[in-house]
Amino acid sequence: MKLMRYGAKGAEKPALVDAQGTVRDLSAVVPDITAQTLRPENLKRLAELDASKLPAVANPGRIAPPWSGCAKFICIGLNYSDHAAETGSPIPKEPIIFMKPTSALVGCNDAVVIPQGSKKTDWEVELGVVIGTMARYVDKADALKHVAGYCVVNDVSEREYQLERGGTWDKGKGCDTFGPVGPWMVSADEVKDPQALAMWLDVNGQRRQNGTTGTMIFGVAELVAYCSRFMTLWPGDLITTGTPPGVAMGMKPTPVYLKPGDEMRLGIAGLGEQRQRVYAWDPKLIDS
């Protein structure tokens, strides 16, 4: 099952995507897709619907983040050995955890706005893991039982802020619009193996990243279990799991970072595609 939301900011409507790729409005069934919708019993009710009887949406317009009420946007750094190598970083012995504020979260095709003074805005295609049931000190063997589904995430990053301005990574990761998510959340039952998903990212039509979740250092089950030892995970929480090589920071001899007018396209097999235009700082693009 593919769950999504569509419509202008503040007026989003719930929907699902049927087997034929048609968007079907869910407004008569649920008022919104929220964190609570992602609980197993609620996903089961939606999966049992006859999608052909739901209203078709010919032109959904803006595609919003797939659910509302994401309380935690948890990120894992340097989780692909070849990405660590391209950045000159050692292979982590344990997962590196940092956070994006939920204010960074935007729809999959929304504008990415370069923050004031940015010199090194970068891209990262990542697999997002959406929590469906509370997880606290769970074992790796049971961890995937707590996952509601998966989605595409672009972990947009400002490398100077992240690495050259002191402190933790968060200041370079949490700028407004730095967390495009979607287009859908694909329920976990449709993703047979989260460690066997091809992923890619293009900038201005040129392939920059081309990888697979199979080369993660720490797999999805291990990450869910690990994170649950440091914080309670609740339905609607999002864990984004690291990126394969091909980011701007790793370009040799000279990195080429994002600039206004650039276009990013990215996707993960079975989870859909994103497309973002990059803009110079303009608060109207963030607030509207």
GUSE-273737 format. One line per 2 residues: for each residue z negated, x negated, y negated of C-alpha. Coordinates in steps of 0.5 Angstrom, whole numbers, plus 500, padded with zeros to 3 digits. Layout:
N
Z/X/Y  ...;
END
This chain:
288
500/500/500  502/498/493;
497/500/487  499/499/480;
498/502/473  503/503/468;
503/505/461  501/503/454;
494/499/453  489/504/453;
493/510/456  495/507/463;
496/512/469  495/510/476;
501/510/481  503/507/488;
510/504/490  512/507/496;
516/504/502  523/505/498;
520/502/492  519/508/488;
514/509/483  509/515/485;
504/518/480  497/518/482;
494/522/476  493/528/480;
489/525/485  485/520/481;
484/519/474  485/511/474;
485/506/479  478/502/478;
474/498/481  471/503/485;
478/506/488  478/499/491;
473/501/496  475/501/503;
474/509/504  478/510/497;
483/506/499  484/510/506;
484/516/502  490/514/498;
494/511/504  493/517/508;
497/521/502  504/523/503;
507/519/498  514/523/498;
510/529/495  508/525/489;
512/525/482  517/520/482;
516/515/475  524/514/473;
522/509/468  514/507/468;
515/502/462  510/497/461;
506/495/468  499/494/466;
494/490/470  494/494/477;
486/496/476  481/497/471;
474/494/471  475/487/473;
468/484/472  469/477/474;
476/473/474  474/467/478;
478/461/479  479/455/483;
482/449/481  486/443/484;
486/447/491  493/444/493;
493/437/495  500/436/492;
498/439/485  491/435/485;
496/428/486  501/430/481;
495/431/476  492/424/478;
486/428/480  482/426/487;
482/432/492  476/436/492;
470/436/497  468/443/495;
472/448/491  472/447/484;
470/454/481  471/456/473;
472/463/470  477/466/465;
474/472/461  477/478/463;
479/479/456  485/474/458;
487/479/463  494/482/461;
500/486/465  505/482/469;
510/482/464  506/482/457;
507/477/452  504/470/453;
501/468/446  500/461/445;
493/460/441  493/457/434;
493/449/434  496/449/442;
500/443/444  500/443/451;
500/451/454  502/450/461;
504/455/467  501/456/474;
503/461/479  497/463/484;
495/468/489  490/473/487;
485/476/492  481/482/490;
475/484/492  474/491/495;
466/491/498  460/487/496;
460/480/498  453/476/498;
452/470/503  458/472/507;
460/468/513  468/465/513;
469/469/519  467/476/516;
470/474/509  477/477/509;
473/484/511  471/484/504;
478/483/501  481/490/498;
488/486/497  492/481/494;
496/480/487  500/475/483;
497/471/478  499/466/472;
493/462/471  496/460/464;
492/454/461  492/450/455;
491/443/457  489/439/451;
483/445/450  482/444/458;
481/437/459  481/433/452;
476/437/448  470/436/452;
465/441/456  468/445/462;
475/447/463  474/454/461;
476/453/454  483/452/456;
483/457/461  481/463/457;
485/464/451  488/471/450;
494/473/454  492/467/459;
491/472/465  498/476/467;
496/480/473  501/484/478;
505/488/478  501/491/484;
495/490/488  498/490/495;
493/492/500  490/487/505;
493/491/511  500/489/509;
498/482/508  498/479/515;
497/472/513  495/470/506;
496/463/508  503/464/510;
506/466/503  512/463/499;
511/462/492  515/460/486;
515/460/478  521/459/474;
521/457/466  528/459/463;
531/459/469  529/453/472;
525/452/478  519/449/476;
514/451/482  516/452/489;
510/452/495  506/456/500;
499/458/500  499/455/507;
498/448/503  491/450/500;
486/445/501  481/451/502;
484/458/505  482/465/502;
477/466/507  473/460/506;
474/461/498  471/468/499;
465/466/503  464/460/498;
464/464/492  459/469/495;
454/463/495  454/462/488;
455/470/485  455/476/488;
462/479/489  463/486/487;
469/491/488  474/489/483;
472/482/482  478/477/482;
479/470/485  485/466/483;
486/461/488  490/455/485;
497/453/484  502/448/488;
505/442/484  510/443/479;
506/444/473  508/441/466;
502/437/466  505/433/472;
512/432/469  514/425/469;
515/421/465  514/426/459;
511/433/460  515/439/457;
510/445/455  511/452/453;
514/454/447  515/460/443;
522/463/446  521/460/453;
521/465/459  517/465/465;
519/468/472  514/468/478;
513/471/484  509/471/491;
513/474/497  511/481/498;
507/481/492  512/482/487;
514/478/481  512/477/474;
516/476/467  513/473/461;
516/471/454  512/466/450;
510/467/443  507/464/437;
500/466/435  500/473/433;
494/477/434  499/484/433;
502/482/440  495/481/443;
492/488/440  498/492/441;
END
